[in-house]
């Protein structure tokens, strides 16, 4: 199957996993350390591709790199700009740029503006000689974004940001946009920060002719001035400005796993950390401060934001048990009550499950299920967000499915983590389906452990668990991995 597990399948998996899962966690002694701040030069490489030979030309990428070069330069950065590069030229330029900074005390920023495409869960930044007649030619004339991330890991800078102004859409539509065919998939940051001009499955506008792209213009304005600003503040201001100026048509998103707080000072970048920064732990093999943001995400109600992942799992189990116990007459009465007036949160969630999955007493209506879940999701109710995402996934509305499932997964809620892992396995929204398979298994283990409570014994791989592992391997082989 290529869809998230049904609730019934999920319960069967949990029953199998519950026989062997345990919470064997090693205790860690907390280390006290004083915060440290170090100053580092910023090196920036900006690539803008406009004049495509075989695909729709873009008006503004070449202009975008110029306005960004000025903004970074005003912050004291050493900036290199390149325009209208072939895939081979981009590869050589990125390699040379990173090689000269190997194990240096620098921070780096690599920015790309132009067309991009996603195939098999991998992102390819397209050279001006790009040709999409065959999948092989897409790879040949595209620079794999994962390659850039891997090269950054080898160079081991103090901190790194990659920004991509490209998207998921078709450039041959009347509205001028960036990206081709299936567009871009989001990526795990792996010790760096990755900023996309638009969220998965949504459009990034090229901007008016003779102007700049909304993302480049907003980023340049966020960098303006000499006051200290955190990277988080700069990227949030950029995302919010793009969202407003495009009238909610473009939704930027960034994901960060930097191990130190990045601050723009007058002429350098200040990194603030609780441990010293060295080449061996700067980007890889170190604790990180994970963060993600998109401007259309809801503000959680305080009571929801304080709820633990285990508590969400417990509520889910209560709902699933009540679903099995509810008779036809009880389900019909619940539907009548909801039609007559407000019902409590538990009843709203239960009725949404009946409407989504069907029940002898309630006619199936996914549209009405989403209508009931939307207010809860907007308030930050994690179960409501996950159920809403599952419903949108069934409708193949992947932009909304990813939005709500990924928001729910941030809380650590195991069902959402499992769903997100399955999406990753399909290559729908991650460059590494194998990592998605692992995430799906971790989510199932987590829920089994939460149900069983703490157990000091080590987990054993039972025949039932091995069957689940084999099933995931078969899914990966079926997807060509």
SVG drawing of the C-alpha trace seen along z (x, -y; Angstrom):
<svg xmlns="http://www.w3.org/2000/svg" viewBox="-31 -50 72 65">
<polyline fill="none" stroke="black" stroke-width="0.4" points="0.0,0.0 1.1,-3.5 -1.3,-5.3 -1.0,-5.9 -2.2,-2.9 -5.9,-2.8 -6.8,-3.0 -7.7,0.7 -4.4,1.6 -2.6,-0.7 -4.2,0.9 -3.1,4.4 0.5,3.1 0.5,1.7 -0.7,5.0 2.2,6.7 4.7,4.1 3.5,3.9 4.7,7.4 8.4,6.4 8.6,2.6 10.1,1.1 11.3,-2.3 14.9,-1.4 16.4,-4.8 19.9,-5.6 19.9,-8.4 22.0,-11.4 23.8,-13.5 23.0,-17.2 26.0,-19.3 26.2,-22.9 27.9,-25.3 27.9,-29.0 26.7,-30.5 29.4,-31.4 29.4,-33.8 31.9,-33.8 32.2,-36.1 32.6,-34.6 32.9,-36.0 30.0,-35.3 30.6,-33.9 27.7,-33.9 27.3,-32.3 24.2,-33.4 23.1,-31.7 20.3,-33.1 19.2,-31.3 16.8,-33.2 17.6,-32.5 16.6,-28.8 17.3,-27.4 14.6,-24.8 12.1,-25.8 10.1,-28.8 12.4,-31.8 12.2,-33.6 12.5,-37.4 13.9,-38.1 16.5,-35.5 19.4,-37.4 18.1,-40.6 17.3,-38.8 20.9,-37.8 22.0,-41.4 19.6,-42.8 20.5,-40.0 24.2,-40.6 23.8,-44.2 21.9,-43.3 24.4,-40.7 27.3,-43.0 25.9,-45.7 26.1,-43.1 29.8,-42.6 29.5,-39.4 31.9,-38.3 29.5,-37.7 30.0,-35.8 27.2,-36.0 26.7,-33.8 23.9,-34.1 22.6,-31.8 24.7,-28.7 24.5,-25.2 24.2,-22.3 27.9,-21.5 28.9,-25.1 26.8,-25.2 28.3,-22.0 31.8,-23.3 31.0,-26.6 29.5,-25.2 32.4,-22.7 35.0,-25.4 33.2,-27.8 33.0,-25.2 36.6,-23.8 38.1,-27.2 36.3,-27.3 37.2,-23.8 37.4,-23.8 37.5,-27.6 35.9,-29.7 33.4,-31.0 29.6,-30.8 28.2,-30.2 25.0,-30.9 24.2,-29.4 21.2,-30.8 19.6,-29.6 16.9,-31.3 15.4,-29.6 13.7,-26.4 13.8,-23.2 12.1,-19.8 11.6,-16.9 12.0,-13.3 11.8,-10.2 11.9,-12.5 15.1,-14.3 15.4,-18.0 17.3,-19.0 18.2,-22.7 18.1,-23.2 20.8,-24.7 19.9,-26.9 20.6,-23.9 18.0,-21.8 16.1,-19.3 13.1,-17.3 12.5,-14.9 13.5,-11.9 14.1,-11.3 17.7,-10.7 18.1,-14.1 16.5,-15.7 19.2,-14.3 21.9,-15.1 21.0,-18.8 20.1,-19.3 22.2,-19.7 20.9,-17.5 20.2,-19.7 21.2,-16.7 24.7,-16.9 25.1,-20.5 24.0,-19.5 26.4,-16.6 29.3,-18.8 28.5,-21.3 28.8,-18.5 32.2,-17.6 33.5,-21.1 32.2,-21.5 31.6,-25.3 30.6,-26.9 27.1,-27.2 25.3,-27.1 22.1,-28.2 20.7,-27.1 17.9,-29.1 16.0,-28.0 13.6,-30.3 11.8,-27.6 8.6,-25.6 6.0,-23.0 4.1,-24.1 4.1,-24.2 5.9,-27.3 3.8,-26.9 0.6,-28.0 -0.5,-31.6 0.8,-32.9 4.5,-33.3 5.9,-30.9 9.0,-28.9 9.5,-25.2 8.6,-22.4 6.3,-19.4 6.3,-18.0 8.5,-20.7 10.5,-20.6 10.3,-18.3 11.2,-19.5 14.4,-18.2 15.6,-17.3 18.1,-20.1 20.9,-17.8 22.7,-20.3 22.0,-23.3 19.1,-25.6 17.2,-25.2 14.8,-28.0 12.3,-27.4 10.5,-30.3 7.4,-28.3 6.0,-25.3 5.6,-21.9 3.0,-21.6 2.5,-25.4 3.6,-28.1 6.4,-30.6 5.8,-33.7 8.5,-35.1 7.3,-38.6 6.5,-41.4 8.8,-42.0 11.6,-44.4 11.1,-43.8 12.2,-41.1 10.7,-37.9 8.6,-38.3 11.0,-36.1 14.2,-37.9 12.7,-41.3 11.4,-40.3 14.7,-38.7 16.7,-41.8 14.4,-44.0 14.7,-41.8 18.5,-42.0 18.4,-45.8 19.8,-47.9 22.7,-47.4 20.8,-46.3 21.4,-42.9 18.9,-40.3 18.6,-36.6 18.4,-34.3 15.1,-33.2 13.8,-36.7 15.1,-37.4 13.5,-34.3 10.2,-34.8 10.0,-38.4 10.7,-37.2 8.0,-34.5 5.4,-36.8 6.1,-39.6 5.8,-37.2 2.6,-35.7 1.0,-39.1 2.2,-40.7 1.1,-37.7 -2.3,-37.7 -1.6,-34.2 -0.7,-32.7 2.9,-32.0 3.8,-30.3 7.5,-30.2 8.8,-27.6 12.1,-27.1 13.6,-24.3 16.6,-24.7 18.8,-22.3 21.6,-24.7 23.5,-23.9 24.0,-27.5 21.9,-30.6 22.8,-32.6 22.8,-36.4 23.5,-39.0 25.7,-41.7 27.0,-44.8 29.8,-43.1 29.8,-39.5 27.7,-36.6 27.6,-35.9 27.0,-32.3 25.7,-31.8 26.0,-28.3 26.3,-26.5 29.3,-24.6 32.5,-25.6 32.3,-25.4 34.9,-23.3 35.2,-22.0 34.4,-18.5 31.0,-19.5 30.1,-22.6 27.6,-21.2 27.5,-17.4 27.5,-15.1 26.2,-17.7 23.1,-18.7 20.8,-21.0 18.2,-23.6 15.5,-22.4 13.0,-25.0 10.5,-25.2 8.1,-27.9 5.5,-28.8 3.4,-31.9 0.0,-30.1 0.5,-27.9 -2.1,-28.5 -1.2,-29.8 -1.8,-27.0 -4.1,-27.4 -2.0,-27.4 -3.6,-24.3 -2.9,-22.4 0.7,-23.6 1.4,-22.2 -0.1,-18.8 2.5,-16.0 2.8,-13.5 1.8,-10.7 -1.4,-12.5 -2.3,-12.9 -1.7,-9.2 -3.9,-8.4 -6.7,-10.6 -6.4,-8.8 -6.7,-5.4 -9.8,-6.6 -11.3,-7.7 -10.6,-4.5 -12.0,-2.4 -15.1,-4.6 -15.4,-4.2 -15.6,-0.4 -18.1,-0.6 -20.5,-3.1 -23.8,-1.5 -25.7,-2.6 -28.3,-4.4 -25.6,-6.2 -23.9,-7.4 -27.1,-8.7 -27.9,-10.5 -24.4,-12.1 -24.9,-13.3 -28.3,-14.9 -26.7,-16.6 -24.0,-18.1 -26.6,-19.3 -28.6,-20.9 -25.8,-22.8 -22.2,-22.6 -20.8,-19.4 -17.7,-18.9 -14.2,-18.4 -14.2,-14.6 -17.6,-14.2 -16.5,-16.5 -13.4,-14.3 -15.4,-11.1 -18.0,-12.3 -15.3,-13.4 -13.9,-9.9 -17.4,-8.5 -17.9,-10.9 -14.4,-10.2 -14.4,-6.4 -18.1,-5.7 -20.3,-4.1 -23.6,-2.2 -25.3,-5.2 -23.6,-8.0 -23.3,-8.4 -19.7,-8.9 -18.9,-12.5 -15.2,-13.5 -16.1,-17.1 -18.2,-17.4 -15.5,-15.7 -13.0,-18.3 -15.5,-21.0 -15.7,-19.7 -11.9,-19.3 -10.9,-22.7 -11.6,-24.8 -9.7,-22.4 -6.8,-22.3 -6.7,-26.1 -6.4,-26.2 -3.5,-23.9 -5.3,-20.7 -2.8,-18.0 -5.3,-15.2 -7.5,-17.5 -4.5,-18.6 -3.5,-15.0 -7.0,-13.8 -7.5,-16.8 -4.2,-16.0 -5.2,-12.3 -8.5,-13.4 -6.8,-15.8 -4.3,-13.1 -7.1,-10.8 -8.3,-13.5 -4.8,-13.8 -4.6,-17.4 -0.9,-17.0 -0.2,-20.6 -2.8,-20.6 -2.0,-17.0 1.6,-17.9 0.8,-21.1 -1.4,-19.6 0.4,-16.3 3.8,-18.0 2.3,-20.5 0.9,-17.7 4.2,-15.8 6.1,-18.7 4.5,-17.9 6.1,-14.4 2.6,-12.8 3.4,-9.3 0.5,-8.8 1.5,-12.0 5.2,-11.0 4.2,-7.6 2.0,-9.3 4.8,-11.8 7.2,-8.8 4.9,-7.1 4.8,-10.3 8.6,-10.4 8.7,-6.7 6.7,-7.6 9.2,-10.4 6.2,-12.8 8.0,-15.2 11.5,-14.0 14.6,-13.3 15.3,-10.1 12.5,-7.4 14.7,-5.2 14.7,-7.8 11.0,-8.0 10.7,-4.2 12.8,-4.6 10.6,-7.5 7.4,-5.4 8.9,-2.5 9.9,-4.9 6.4,-6.3 4.9,-2.9 7.5,-2.0 6.8,-5.2 3.1,-4.6 3.6,-1.0 5.9,-2.2 3.5,-5.0 0.8,-2.4 2.9,0.1 4.8,-2.4 8.4,-2.1 10.0,1.3 13.7,1.8 14.3,4.8 15.8,4.4 13.5,4.7 13.6,7.9 12.8,8.2 9.9,10.6 8.6,12.4 5.7,9.9 8.1,6.9 10.3,8.5 7.2,8.8 6.6,5.1 10.2,4.4 10.0,6.7 6.8,5.0 8.5,1.6 11.5,3.0 9.1,4.4 7.4,0.9 10.9,-0.7 11.8,1.9 8.5,1.3 9.2,-2.4 12.5,-1.7 14.8,-2.2"/>
</svg>
